[in-house]
Amino acid sequence: MQRDSNRKIALERIEILFELASKSDDKFADRYVYLARKIAMRYTLKISQNLKKKFCHHCYIYFKLNRVTIRTNSKNKAIEYTCSDCKKVTRYGYRQKKNK
């Protein structure tokens, strides 16, 4: 029971850190992402899908409008996030699910 409550608190802290990152300047936002990742690793939690898209998976900077280029690639059926800091590309697919 104690472990479940700790995990719940950790998830709340991660969400709070990402909210703070969206409101603060770049240096603090990167630090908040770092702390959120450390909390997730400490309690073996998965960061939710919508929060994962908010930071670079290579250099771990928080994405703001001036730090990322977002475009669609119709050939790969993916949305590409290009980090302005490390120039790496992260792709998230958007294929439609087949109806059976």
C-alpha positions as CSV (number, residue, x, y, z in Angstrom):
1,M,0.0,0.0,0.0
2,Q,2.8,2.4,0.8
3,R,4.4,1.8,-2.6
4,D,1.2,2.7,-4.5
5,S,0.8,5.9,-2.6
6,N,4.5,6.8,-3.3
7,R,3.9,6.1,-7.0
8,K,0.8,8.3,-7.1
9,I,2.7,11.2,-5.5
10,A,5.5,10.7,-7.9
11,L,3.1,10.9,-10.9
12,E,1.6,14.1,-9.5
13,R,5.1,15.6,-9.0
14,I,6.0,14.8,-12.6
15,E,2.9,16.5,-13.9
16,I,3.7,19.6,-11.7
17,L,7.2,19.7,-13.0
18,F,6.1,19.7,-16.6
19,E,3.5,22.5,-15.8
20,L,6.3,24.6,-14.3
21,A,8.6,23.9,-17.3
22,S,5.9,25.3,-19.7
23,K,5.8,28.5,-17.7
24,S,9.5,29.1,-17.0
25,D,12.6,30.1,-19.1
26,D,14.7,27.6,-20.9
27,K,17.3,26.9,-18.3
28,F,14.8,26.1,-15.6
29,A,12.6,24.2,-18.0
30,D,15.5,21.8,-18.8
31,R,16.1,21.3,-15.1
32,Y,12.4,20.5,-14.5
33,V,12.6,17.8,-17.3
34,Y,15.7,16.4,-15.7
35,L,14.0,16.2,-12.3
36,A,10.9,14.6,-13.7
37,R,12.9,11.9,-15.5
38,K,14.8,11.2,-12.3
39,I,11.6,10.8,-10.3
40,A,10.2,8.5,-13.0
41,M,13.3,6.3,-13.0
42,R,13.4,6.2,-9.2
43,Y,9.9,4.9,-8.9
44,T,9.9,2.9,-12.2
45,L,7.1,5.0,-13.7
46,K,6.3,5.6,-17.4
47,I,6.0,9.2,-18.4
48,S,2.7,9.7,-20.2
49,Q,2.7,9.9,-24.0
50,N,1.6,13.5,-24.2
51,L,4.4,14.5,-21.8
52,K,7.0,12.5,-23.7
53,K,6.4,14.6,-26.7
54,K,7.4,17.8,-24.8
55,F,11.1,17.1,-24.6
56,C,14.0,15.9,-26.7
57,H,14.9,12.2,-26.1
58,H,18.5,12.7,-27.0
59,C,19.6,15.9,-25.1
60,Y,16.5,16.2,-22.8
61,I,15.8,19.9,-23.4
62,Y,12.2,21.1,-23.0
63,F,10.5,21.9,-26.3
64,K,9.3,25.4,-26.7
65,L,8.4,27.1,-30.0
66,N,11.9,28.5,-30.6
67,R,13.7,25.2,-29.7
68,V,11.9,22.7,-31.9
69,T,10.7,22.3,-35.5
70,I,7.6,20.2,-36.0
71,R,6.6,19.0,-39.4
72,T,4.6,16.1,-40.9
73,N,6.2,13.5,-43.2
74,S,3.5,11.9,-45.3
75,K,5.9,9.3,-46.7
76,N,6.6,7.8,-43.3
77,K,3.2,8.8,-41.9
78,A,4.9,10.5,-38.9
79,I,5.2,13.8,-37.1
80,E,8.8,14.8,-36.9
81,Y,10.2,16.8,-34.0
82,T,13.7,18.3,-34.9
83,C,15.6,19.6,-31.9
84,S,17.3,22.9,-32.4
85,D,20.0,22.1,-29.9
86,C,21.3,18.6,-30.9
87,K,19.7,18.5,-34.4
88,K,18.3,15.0,-33.8
89,V,14.9,14.0,-35.2
90,T,12.2,12.1,-33.2
91,R,9.3,10.6,-35.1
92,Y,5.8,9.8,-33.8
93,G,3.6,7.8,-36.2
94,Y,0.0,8.8,-37.0
95,R,-1.3,5.9,-39.0
96,Q,-5.0,5.3,-38.8
97,K,-6.1,2.1,-37.1
98,K,-7.8,-0.5,-39.3
99,N,-11.4,-1.3,-38.6
100,K,-12.3,-4.9,-38.6
